[in-house]
Amino acid sequence: MQDPSVKPGESGHDPDDPRFMRRQRLKLLALIAIFAVPMIVAWAMVEWRIGIPEQRTAHGELAPEVPGLAEWPLDGGRDALKPGDWVLAFDCSRDCEMLADQWWRLHRALGREAPRVSRLRIGGEGPALPGESLAQWARTPDWQTPGRLWVLDPRGEVVLTYTGEVEARDVLDDVNRLLRMNRDNPGASELEVGQR
């Protein structure tokens, strides 16, 4: 029932009123826009690469040509690594004291994740820093360069490699990301790092 005091067409609900029809169309268009505009914006961002971060997430390089740790020509060091640990192996043939200290500090910066990581210093003189295993090159492989750092997974496979000029904070970012993405440590029997 309509209110007798309201004249026809004044309420705005008269379906024959052109203003009512325009208002209803605008509501429908607004509803469609609410759902369509985000899809169009997302498509434009992907198509023209606007507002999308760089594809690169790791600061290191993949090195498929580097063999697993079991095949490295090393004298000593592998036996001291704990099975199931990630390994930071670094060449210490140049600026050894500085490099050993830098990677020791990075290891400490891992905080509660530090027990999941071992360090392997290859070359250099002097005693090992806490938590560090020592090894020497039996022969120098062609993929080795002075100061290079390798990050190895718990199976002893090289995940990332870095030049001697890399920033420690970049390595820390990558190692933290790897540890966060790989929470589970497979069983130690599967992971005999030096025995494969």
CORUR-V486058 format. One line per field, one symbol per residue. phi: phi as a letter, one per 40 degrees, with the letter a starting at -180 (. if undefined). A space follows every 50 residues. Layout:
phi=???
This chain:
phi=.ccccccdgccgbccccccccccccccccccccdcccccccccccccbfc gbcdccbcccbcbcccccdccccbbggcccccdgccbbbbcbcafccccd ccccccccccgccdccbbbbcbggbgcccdgbbbabccacccccbdgcbb bbcccgcccbbbcccccccccddccdcccccbccccdcccbddcbc
